[in-house]
Amino acid sequence: MKSYDVALSADIVVTLDSTLGYEMLGVGKKVLIGLGISETLSKERDHDIEHLPDEVLLTSKDYEHFKRKINQLSRLTDEIYQTCIADCRSMYVDQNPEYPPQNRIYDEIKRHLAK
């Protein structure tokens, strides 16, 4: 549980590929997700990042890009940040009783195999 304690106490959580990042996004924490910096991960996990707003997605390995994203997140008020993540926030962590996880996973696998 230490990772959750640290993440919940952080101003911004930075993660490459961890469910912890999505969980923190789900509770409204400022998150910077780096799946977009790896071409391999981006292609394999495009469904994990397709609904993320630009504000929370790293798309370059360049330090200046990272620094700019961190500074942008730091300057966002909580109200504006919550608005930015409102559409995707529940998508990654909430369960819709009308669309259970096994159906969503099934649909994602079908979509991936159709490519």
PASEBA-1860 file (N, C-alpha, C; in nm, 3 decimals):
! residues 115
1> MKSYDVAL> 0.080/-0.120/0.000/0.000/0.000/0.000/0.084/0.126/0.000 ~ 0.214/0.112/0.016/0.300/0.229/0.019/0.293/0.308/-0.112 ~ 0.284/0.237/-0.224/0.277/0.307/-0.352/0.151/0.395/-0.359 ~ 0.042/0.348/-0.303/-0.081/0.428/-0.301/-0.067/0.548/-0.208 ~ -0.004/0.527/-0.094/0.019/0.638/-0.001/0.103/0.747/-0.067 ~ 0.209/0.705/-0.136/0.297/0.801/-0.204/0.220/0.871/-0.316 ~ 0.150/0.794/-0.398/0.076/0.853/-0.510/-0.031/0.951/-0.462 ~ -0.102/0.915/-0.358/-0.208/1.002/-0.308/-0.155/1.129/-0.244
9> SADIVVTL> -0.030/1.124/-0.198/0.028/1.243/-0.136/0.105/1.329/-0.236 ~ 0.127/1.278/-0.357/0.203/1.351/-0.458/0.120/1.462/-0.522 ~ 0.189/1.567/-0.566/0.120/1.672/-0.642/0.088/1.623/-0.783 ~ 0.183/1.551/-0.843/0.166/1.494/-0.976/0.225/1.353/-0.975 ~ 0.151/1.258/-1.028/0.198/1.121/-1.041/0.247/1.102/-1.184 ~ 0.370/1.056/-1.200/0.427/1.030/-1.333/0.445/0.880/-1.346 ~ 0.390/0.824/-1.452/0.398/0.680/-1.473/0.417/0.649/-1.621 ~ 0.489/0.541/-1.649/0.506/0.498/-1.787/0.390/0.407/-1.825
17> DSTLGYEM> 0.374/0.300/-1.751/0.273/0.199/-1.787/0.231/0.128/-1.659 ~ 0.145/0.191/-1.584/0.103/0.134/-1.456/-0.044/0.162/-1.432 ~ -0.113/0.061/-1.381/-0.254/0.082/-1.348/-0.268/0.186/-1.237 ~ -0.165/0.203/-1.158/-0.169/0.303/-1.052/-0.197/0.443/-1.110 ~ -0.139/0.474/-1.223/-0.164/0.603/-1.287/-0.311/0.621/-1.322 ~ -0.371/0.518/-1.377/-0.513/0.525/-1.413/-0.601/0.531/-1.288 ~ -0.561/0.460/-1.185/-0.636/0.466/-1.059/-0.629/0.606/-0.999 ~ -0.513/0.667/-1.005/-0.499/0.803/-0.952/-0.577/0.901/-1.039
25> LGVGKKVL> -0.577/0.880/-1.169/-0.659/0.962/-1.258/-0.806/0.948/-1.219 ~ -0.846/0.827/-1.187/-0.984/0.800/-1.148/-1.027/0.872/-1.022 ~ -0.933/0.895/-0.930/-0.968/0.968/-0.808/-0.941/1.117/-0.822 ~ -0.899/1.160/-0.941/-0.884/1.302/-0.967/-0.746/1.360/-0.944 ~ -0.646/1.276/-0.917/-0.509/1.327/-0.899/-0.451/1.370/-1.033 ~ -0.360/1.465/-1.027/-0.289/1.505/-1.148/-0.191/1.394/-1.184 ~ -0.201/1.350/-1.310/-0.123/1.236/-1.357/-0.060/1.271/-1.491 ~ 0.060/1.222/-1.512/0.127/1.233/-1.641/0.163/1.090/-1.682
33> IGLGISET> 0.102/1.043/-1.790/0.118/0.905/-1.834/0.207/0.901/-1.957 ~ 0.312/0.818/-1.949/0.415/0.817/-2.053/0.404/0.709/-2.157 ~ 0.290/0.640/-2.168/0.278/0.536/-2.271/0.307/0.591/-2.410 ~ 0.277/0.716/-2.432/0.297/0.777/-2.563/0.442/0.799/-2.602 ~ 0.536/0.783/-2.509/0.677/0.805/-2.544/0.741/0.682/-2.605 ~ 0.676/0.569/-2.599/0.728/0.446/-2.657/0.644/0.408/-2.777 ~ 0.706/0.403/-2.893/0.632/0.367/-3.014/0.571/0.228/-3.001 ~ 0.647/0.136/-2.942/0.598/-0.001/-2.924/0.478/-0.002/-2.830
41> LSKERDHD> 0.492/0.061/-2.714/0.380/0.064/-2.620/0.261/0.139/-2.677 ~ 0.287/0.248/-2.749/0.178/0.325/-2.807/0.096/0.240/-2.903 ~ 0.162/0.159/-2.984/0.091/0.076/-3.081/0.019/-0.040/-3.013 ~ 0.087/-0.103/-2.917/0.027/-0.218/-2.850/-0.083/-0.177/-2.754 ~ -0.073/-0.059/-2.699/-0.166/-0.018/-2.594/-0.242/0.109/-2.633 ~ -0.264/0.129/-2.761/-0.332/0.250/-2.806/-0.469/0.266/-2.741 ~ -0.534/0.156/-2.709/-0.665/0.163/-2.644/-0.654/0.220/-2.503 ~ -0.534/0.212/-2.443/-0.514/0.267/-2.309/-0.496/0.418/-2.308
49> IEHLPDEV> -0.457/0.473/-2.423/-0.431/0.617/-2.425/-0.524/0.696/-2.516 ~ -0.608/0.627/-2.593/-0.689/0.697/-2.692/-0.788/0.797/-2.633 ~ -0.827/0.777/-2.508/-0.924/0.868/-2.447/-0.861/0.966/-2.350 ~ -0.729/0.961/-2.336/-0.662/1.053/-2.243/-0.651/1.192/-2.304 ~ -0.678/1.295/-2.226/-0.659/1.431/-2.278/-0.510/1.461/-2.292 ~ -0.478/1.551/-2.380/-0.340/1.590/-2.405/-0.268/1.632/-2.278 ~ -0.340/1.693/-2.187/-0.279/1.744/-2.064/-0.211/1.636/-1.981 ~ -0.254/1.511/-1.992/-0.198/1.405/-1.907/-0.112/1.305/-1.984
57> LLTSKDYE> -0.086/1.330/-2.111/-0.014/1.233/-2.193/0.121/1.286/-2.241 ~ 0.225/1.212/-2.205/0.358/1.240/-2.260/0.367/1.177/-2.397 ~ 0.414/1.251/-2.496/0.423/1.197/-2.631/0.564/1.203/-2.687 ~ 0.659/1.243/-2.604/0.798/1.254/-2.648/0.890/1.218/-2.532 ~ 1.005/1.162/-2.566/1.107/1.130/-2.465/1.192/1.252/-2.431 ~ 1.173/1.357/-2.504/1.252/1.479/-2.488/1.227/1.542/-2.350 ~ 1.334/1.577/-2.281/1.322/1.635/-2.147/1.244/1.765/-2.149 ~ 1.263/1.847/-2.251/1.190/1.975/-2.259/1.038/1.951/-2.268
65> HFKRKINQ> 0.999/1.848/-2.339/0.857/1.812/-2.348/0.806/1.772/-2.209 ~ 0.883/1.688/-2.140/0.846/1.646/-2.004/0.833/1.767/-1.912 ~ 0.933/1.854/-1.917/0.934/1.973/-1.832/0.814/2.062/-1.861 ~ 0.783/2.079/-1.990/0.668/2.163/-2.029/0.537/2.102/-1.976 ~ 0.523/1.970/-1.990/0.401/1.902/-1.943/0.386/1.914/-1.791 ~ 0.495/1.893/-1.718/0.491/1.905/-1.572/0.453/2.047/-1.533 ~ 0.513/2.146/-1.598/0.482/2.286/-1.567/0.336/2.319/-1.599 ~ 0.287/2.268/-1.711/0.147/2.292/-1.747/0.053/2.231/-1.643
73> LSRLTDEI> 0.080/2.107/-1.604/-0.004/2.042/-1.503/0.002/2.117/-1.370 ~ 0.120/2.161/-1.334/0.137/2.234/-1.207/0.056/2.362/-1.205 ~ 0.047/2.428/-1.319/-0.024/2.556/-1.326/-0.176/2.542/-1.335 ~ -0.224/2.424/-1.377/-0.368/2.406/-1.390/-0.435/2.410/-1.253 ~ -0.541/2.487/-1.244/-0.617/2.484/-1.119/-0.687/2.348/-1.111 ~ -0.726/2.310/-0.991/-0.793/2.182/-0.974/-0.923/2.179/-1.055 ~ -0.993/2.291/-1.056/-1.120/2.298/-1.129/-1.100/2.274/-1.279 ~ -1.001/2.338/-1.337/-0.974/2.321/-1.481/-0.926/2.179/-1.508
81> YQTCIADC> -0.837/2.126/-1.422/-0.788/1.989/-1.440/-0.903/1.889/-1.436 ~ -0.993/1.905/-1.339/-1.106/1.812/-1.328/-1.193/1.818/-1.453 ~ -1.206/1.936/-1.511/-1.281/1.950/-1.635/-1.210/1.877/-1.749 ~ -1.078/1.890/-1.754/-0.998/1.824/-1.859/-1.012/1.672/-1.855 ~ -1.017/1.615/-1.736/-1.019/1.470/-1.723/-1.160/1.411/-1.706 ~ -1.260/1.496/-1.703/-1.397/1.450/-1.673/-1.444/1.339/-1.767 ~ -1.420/1.354/-1.896/-1.470/1.255/-1.992/-1.400/1.120/-1.980 ~ -1.270/1.121/-1.952/-1.196/0.995/-1.949/-1.186/0.935/-1.810
89> RSMYVDQN> -1.206/1.016/-1.710/-1.181/0.973/-1.571/-1.251/0.843/-1.535 ~ -1.379/0.837/-1.557/-1.452/0.716/-1.519/-1.434/0.603/-1.619 ~ -1.399/0.637/-1.741/-1.384/0.535/-1.845/-1.281/0.429/-1.808 ~ -1.175/0.471/-1.743/-1.066/0.379/-1.714/-1.085/0.299/-1.585 ~ -1.165/0.348/-1.493/-1.173/0.279/-1.364/-1.314/0.245/-1.318 ~ -1.414/0.313/-1.366/-1.550/0.282/-1.321/-1.605/0.161/-1.396 ~ -1.695/0.094/-1.331/-1.762/-0.018/-1.394/-1.905/0.022/-1.424 ~ -1.941/0.008/-1.547/-2.077/0.035/-1.590/-2.154/-0.096/-1.583
97> PEYPPQNR> -2.256/-0.104/-1.500/-2.332/-0.230/-1.488/-2.394/-0.276/-1.620 ~ -2.417/-0.180/-1.710/-2.474/-0.215/-1.841/-2.367/-0.264/-1.940 ~ -2.240/-0.245/-1.904/-2.129/-0.284/-1.992/-2.018/-0.343/-1.904 ~ -2.037/-0.466/-1.855/-1.943/-0.524/-1.760/-1.804/-0.543/-1.820 ~ -1.701/-0.551/-1.733/-1.563/-0.560/-1.780/-1.538/-0.671/-1.881 ~ -1.599/-0.788/-1.862/-1.574/-0.898/-1.955/-1.623/-0.864/-2.095 ~ -1.731/-0.787/-2.106/-1.779/-0.746/-2.239/-1.686/-0.642/-2.300 ~ -1.640/-0.549/-2.217/-1.548/-0.447/-2.267/-1.418/-0.510/-2.314
105> IYDEIKRH> -1.365/-0.604/-2.235/-1.241/-0.674/-2.273/-1.262/-0.751/-2.403 ~ -1.374/-0.821/-2.413/-1.407/-0.895/-2.534/-1.410/-0.802/-2.656 ~ -1.477/-0.688/-2.642/-1.485/-0.592/-2.752/-1.347/-0.536/-2.787 ~ -1.264/-0.509/-2.687/-1.129/-0.457/-2.712/-1.044/-0.560/-2.786 ~ -1.056/-0.686/-2.747/-0.980/-0.792/-2.815/-1.026/-0.805/-2.959 ~ -1.157/-0.805/-2.983/-1.209/-0.811/-3.120/-1.158/-0.693/-3.203 ~ -1.162/-0.575/-3.143/-1.116/-0.454/-3.214/-0.968/-0.466/-3.248 ~ -0.890/-0.515/-3.155/-0.745/-0.529/-3.176/-0.716/-0.632/-3.285
113> LAK> -0.786/-0.745/-3.283/-0.764/-0.851/-3.382/-0.810/-0.809/-3.522 ~ -0.904/-0.718/-3.528/-0.953/-0.671/-3.658/-0.854/-0.579/-3.730 ~ -0.756/-0.530/-3.657/-0.657/-0.438/-3.719/-0.564/-0.510/-3.812
END
